[in-house]
Amino acid sequence: MAEEVNGVAVVVDGDTLVVDGMRFDLFALDAPEPEQVCEADGKLWACGEDAARVLNRIIAGRLVSCKAIGTNAEGVARGICRIGFEGLNREMAAAGMALSPPDGAAIYTAEEAAARAYPRGLWASRFVPPWEWREGRRLVPPPGGG
């Protein structure tokens, strides 16, 4: 599958968008689910909602081009998406708002390492990786109930 679609994007969540009626999951990334929360500075924050906001901010109403390079288990196209030369997948990893899943292609490791080192996005918080969150794992309050 090497289909490329261009158009206005509608963000579904932090790693999913619809372009010209076709749904794409960002290839080699996994962002928090919309209802997922993380903890930063002792407070819970809606990191799943924030991931979608960051993707929306990156897109900023500009035309998006997505190239489908396969499908996920649900049959949704896995895509590498761009605005001109700006890669959305790369930008989400660099912002620390999407992670490389352990069973995925390790394409954005440099961006993820930089986000972790400086801590940006999820890396500036306590979080459960999205793939573990979907399996039912949740944040455990730190000792002392914080």
C-alpha positions in Angstrom: 0.0 0.0 0.0 1.7 3.2 -1.1 -1.4 5.5 -1.4 -0.8 9.2 -0.8 -3.6 11.5 0.2 -3.5 15.3 0.4 -5.9 17.7 2.0 -7.2 19.4 5.2 -6.6 17.2 8.2 -9.0 16.6 11.1 -7.2 15.4 14.2 -8.9 12.5 16.0 -6.3 12.1 18.7 -2.5 12.5 19.3 -1.5 9.9 16.7 -4.6 9.7 14.4 -5.9 12.1 11.8 -8.3 12.0 8.8 -7.2 13.5 5.5 -9.6 13.7 2.6 -11.8 11.2 4.2 -9.1 8.6 4.9 -8.0 7.8 8.5 -4.3 7.5 9.3 -2.4 6.4 12.4 1.0 8.0 12.5 3.5 5.3 11.6 6.0 4.1 14.3 4.4 6.2 17.0 1.9 5.8 19.8 0.4 8.8 21.6 -1.7 8.8 24.9 -5.3 7.9 24.5 -7.7 10.9 24.7 -9.0 9.9 28.2 -5.4 9.2 29.5 -3.9 11.3 32.2 -0.3 11.8 33.3 1.2 13.5 36.3 3.4 16.6 36.3 4.5 18.6 39.3 2.3 16.6 41.5 -0.8 17.3 39.5 -2.8 15.2 37.0 -2.9 16.6 33.4 -4.9 15.4 30.5 -1.9 14.2 28.4 -4.1 12.4 25.9 -6.1 15.5 25.2 -2.9 17.6 25.1 -1.3 15.2 22.5 -4.2 15.9 20.2 -3.9 19.7 20.8 -0.1 19.5 20.0 -0.9 17.7 16.7 -3.5 20.3 15.9 -1.1 23.1 16.7 1.6 21.6 14.4 -0.9 21.2 11.6 -2.3 24.7 12.1 -4.9 24.4 9.4 -2.3 23.8 6.7 -2.7 21.1 4.0 -1.4 17.7 5.0 0.0 14.9 2.8 -0.1 11.3 4.2 1.5 8.3 2.6 0.0 5.0 3.6 2.6 2.4 4.2 0.5 -0.4 5.7 -2.4 -0.9 8.0 -2.7 -1.6 11.7 -4.6 -4.5 13.4 -7.9 -2.6 12.9 -7.3 -2.0 9.2 -6.5 1.7 9.6 -3.8 3.0 7.3 -0.4 3.6 9.0 1.0 6.7 7.5 3.9 9.1 7.3 2.3 12.5 7.2 3.9 15.8 6.2 3.2 19.5 5.7 5.6 20.4 3.0 8.9 19.0 4.3 7.8 19.1 7.9 7.1 15.5 9.1 4.2 15.3 11.6 5.4 12.0 12.9 8.9 13.4 13.6 7.4 16.6 15.2 5.2 14.6 17.6 8.2 12.5 18.7 10.3 15.6 19.1 7.6 17.3 21.2 7.6 14.3 23.4 3.9 13.7 22.8 4.2 10.4 21.0 6.4 7.4 21.7 8.0 4.6 19.7 6.1 1.4 20.7 8.4 -1.5 21.7 7.0 -3.6 18.8 7.3 -0.9 16.2 9.8 0.5 13.8 12.5 2.5 15.6 12.5 5.5 13.2 12.1 8.4 15.6 14.6 7.3 18.3 16.8 10.4 18.0 13.8 12.8 18.4 12.4 10.7 21.3 15.8 10.7 23.0 16.1 14.5 22.7 12.6 14.9 24.2 13.5 12.6 27.0 16.9 14.3 27.7 15.4 17.9 27.8 12.3 16.7 29.2 9.5 17.7 26.9 6.0 16.5 26.7 5.4 13.1 28.3 9.0 13.0 29.4 8.4 16.0 31.7 5.9 13.9 33.6 5.1 10.5 35.1 3.1 8.5 32.6 2.1 5.0 31.6 3.0 4.2 28.0 -0.1 4.2 25.8 0.2 0.5 24.9 0.3 -0.4 28.6 -2.6 2.0 29.4 -4.8 0.3 26.8 -4.0 -3.0 28.6 -5.4 -1.5 31.8 -2.3 -0.2 33.6 -2.8 3.2 35.3 -0.6 5.6 37.2 0.1 4.6 40.8 0.1 7.5 43.2 3.6 8.2 44.6 4.4 7.2 48.2 2.6 9.6 50.5 -0.5 9.8 48.3 0.8 12.8 46.2 
